[in-house]
Amino acid sequence: MLLRTLITGALILTSPNWLLASTDFMPLQEVKAGMTGVGITVFEGTKREEFTVQILGILKNINGPQRSLILARLAGGPLAETGVIQGMSGSPVYIDNRLIGAVSHALGQFTQEPIAGITPIADMIEAVSQPNLRPPSRQVSLTLPITNESFLGAFKHSLLQNNSSGSGLGNVIGRGVSQESANRLAALLRPIDTPLVFSGFTDDSLQFLSNSFSSNSISPVLGVGTVQNEQDTNIAIPLRAGDPIAISLISGDLFVAGTGTTTLVDGNRVYAFGHRFQNLGPTDFRMHRAEVQVVLPSLLSSTRIAVVGEPIGVFQQDQPTAIAGTLGMAARVIPVTVSLTAPHSSVEQRVMKFDLAHDQLMTPLLAYVSVLSTLTAYGREIGTATYTLSGSTRIADQNDVLIDNIYTGPSSAINAATSVAGPLVMLLNNDYEEARIEELSLAITAVEEAKIETIERVWLDQVRLYRGQVVDLNITTRNYRGGETLRTLPITIPTNSPTNLSLLVSGGPQFTLWEQQEIRPPVKPRNMPHLIRLLNNARQNNRIYVRLFGDDYGAVVQGEHFTSLPPSMLNIYRSDRSSGTTTPLTKATFYETDTLSEYAIEGLHLLHLKIGTQ
């Protein structure tokens, strides 16, 4: 017992500081060219191993004003064959048992020389000590109606903003290296790509998602997520500097997570990567353990393949020089259930369950690619296919946003995915109040045929029309197989209608386009309930819309339409135009109805009516 005690005491006295609970820091000004240190990372499994670090110099202002990188040559383990490895980001580096920072940068691609940039630990800690507020410029803005082009264009713009924020070489100054070498290295050094583990995605959707991240130092790799329930989290094994770590965006039947290395564990506070993940600022993403399966050497860029384990906390900051979070906390996620019914498939119904990260920017994009992957895995992305969608998005303290539509024809899967993700953009990026999304449920029926009906003919049974009269409106449609359907709808001629009326019969997309061009200006929501009402009242593809309208004066006031206004009221609204909340109208709707179809409706017909008096 005495011998064991003496040996244990000797080990404690001689162990490097990275094995101990507390950590001392070495300020950047004390780091000099020629110093030798030790780095800690995992090359396989969960065993932490040392590698040698030789300091070559300091590059100042490389990550912006007053931001520096420590330039170093690495050696040991497989590094001579692999060069700097994707997944090493965050590996802590010590000199004289004092932490100087994290391995974070490499010399681009097609190089196996293990030259790395080390982010100083002070820069990592300072960067993540930010106010918990997402800059408005990084939000995604959309208006109704949402199209696939507007949806993807908005995300491309926002991701480019994130990529450029907080970067730039600035006026690079070399210390310990010549100025010429400093300038050349500054142009070559890039953040080490973060391996992004995917599971459950089709090749096309995987390519789309990886392209969305391509400018943000992301490298997609196939992997496995073995996420357990939060209650099963094993907190008995402490997280240590040098351990693999992961940040997840989707968990469950579909899985997306970025993997790297833990730099510092200070109590329950965790610092990792030494560079951004997506440069999102404040975040609420799950933190996971990880285990390295294998290192894949490559002349292009060697990669560490990892298995993502159980959640152990939350990453709350994603900044240019680090990601950081807290152990023992649970991230806010959105449970998603997608039920796909394909009557002619070998498996008639498939049910997928997964959680999406709750984030202004990422949640809609993740929802889009998840639905698209589900559809293209068991159906078609482009070609003859029809998807009927129903479901809802549940929001805390608000009415549900309903999903009820049909998509057919070319790119039907893409349009269906946009219809689910688009409203999430408007909800999460609204200017009124925080939208806390609690659940998304979606049922999809897929058939490999174009279920389209075209409006062929529209007529009224009566020729002479009077105010207050109920008349039958006849609508003939022809489906994609050539079959005709006759629908008869009773409509009422309003008692206050003018002498001349117009009757519009249309499918949803054509109705929206016509309405924007001829009648109403785009409506801007004034608060959260109004936004939800607009989303739920959006025109659907599987309905025939009927409207009676005529020349009359009215106004759109704070998003609400008022028609047939008396002159006195109209003058009041006109006087308020300078506030930007009132828009005058010259046409009024006197009657409106619609009818449901099991097909997507195409076509638009307009009749001009003469209204008499009895």
Buried (B, 14 or more C-beta within 10 A) or exposed (E): EEEEEEEEEEEEEEEEBBBEEEBEBBEBEEBEBEBEBBBBBBBBEBEBBBBBBBBBBBBBBBBBEEBBBBBBBBBBBBBEEBBBBBBBBBBBBBBBBBBBBBBBBBBEEEBBEBBBBBBBBBBBBBBBEEEEEBEEEBBBBBEBBBEBEBBBEBBBEBBEBBBEBBBEBBEBBBBBBEEEBBBBBBEBBBBBBBBBBBBBBBEBBBEBBBEBBBEBBBBBBEBBBBBEEEEEBEEEEEBBBBBBBBBBBBBBBBBBBBBBBBBBBEEEBBBBBBBBBBBBBBBBBBBBBBBBBEBBBBEEBBBBBBBBBBBBBBBBBBBBBBBBBBBEBEBBBBBBBBBBBBEEBEEEEBEBEBBBBBBBBBBBBBBBBBBBBBBBBBBBBEEBBBBBBBBBBBBEEBBBBBBBBBBBBEBBBBBBBBBBBBBBBBBBBBEEEEBBBBBBBBBBBBBBEBBBBBBBBBEBEEEEBBBEBEBEBBBBBBBBEEEEEEBEBEBBBBEEBBEEBBBBBBBBBBBBBBBEEEBBEEBBBBBBEBBBBBBBEBBBBBBBBBBBBBEBBBBBBBBEBBBBBEEEEBEBBEEBEEEEBBBBBEBBBBBEBBBEBEBBBBBBBEBEBEBEEE
